[in-house]
Amino acid sequence: MNRFHTQSRDDTVVPSEYDWTNQTHVPGAVTPVKDQRHCGSCYAFGVVGALEKTYAEIYKESGPLSPQELIDCSGQGGCDGGDFVPSFHYIKKNHYRLNLEKDYPSTPDATQQKCQKRDGVRLSSNSSRTLKYEQIPDGDEEYMKKIVYERGPVYISFNCGERKGNDTILREVSNKFDHYASGIFDVPGCPAYRNLNHAPVVVGYGTENGIDYWKVKNSWGADWGDHGYLKVKRNENMCEIATSTYSAGLS
């Protein structure tokens, strides 16, 4: 399965705030915000967002990875959805390689196409340090905080509501998510275990006006939200943000 053999270090002192978008010890750990457009491929953007820190760690440079390769080649639903684990297994089967975005760019209309190539850059540095993943325990936001600090951005599944339907809370969630611009996203009663329908990336955490939050990188372009990002209330598993979460890195 290539999961991490060891858990988070027990002696880690975790800072109260951390943001991978402005760290200098691993430049390029977070690349510019991408846009999935009308393709239901958030999973592919979430996976590459969780792996780009590994690329930056190995190659000492920023390297936007290709979500289009995962859309086209990983054998999932293409523009109709996918998930982290099948994407990871595709990369593993491909000898831990994935193309850079510049070498396997998105299609002009962001749709699925025939798989173009499967080579790409290697995401394992050597035989002793290979790419592995870990599923973070359901709802454990304190552990998730440690993992974000220790390993880097993590893939999350999120309930961003429903634009139609009879559930007023889900419609409220959708409206607030669609029109988010600033502040901390918080919808009391956001349903749990109902509708994990989006897969962005947590890139940091902090506290604003006494409220703990996660910093989330979305895949709806830099014109959405706060330059492509949003802050989601932390420690309440808001909209299932800590329900199906994965970390990947060298071990």
C-alpha angles and dihedrals in degrees: 000000000000095000123160109277093207132050127228114302111268093214096056115128103214116206119230091240132029134166123184091198092074104032116125101193091071104028113199096023087136118038127202117294114273130209123229090187113190095340115106090226104119089129091064092050090046093052095050090045089057092048103044092083088058090053091049090048093053101039100030092231141084112269119176105211124218118263087177091068090056091047092051105032113027096081096239131115098297105206090000096069144276142185145242102257098052088047091052091048089053090053091047092050087050089060092262092299131136129169124248115247092248090057096043106026127185118266115259091253094035095241132142117270138176112294107269104190141341106204118089135130122331115248096197116076099209143332093283097050114048133170113268137167138213131199108224113230112268111272097355100135094165091059090042088055090055092048093051089052097043102038110016139245117002133212113242137185114222139189105228093172134240126286092209135033140071099282105104094195093052090050090050090050091051093048094049093045094047092049100036113141108155145340127052119317107233127159111172110225095019099170120255124217091009112100122359095182107149137052116201128152132256108223101172149338141226147141128272123186089344095308120115116226146177118231107226129195111212129199100226097098132269092281091067122085118336098347089313096318137095138188117232124196110261133218096030099076085243110207089347094296091153098037102090108016131154135193124197132187148117119309 
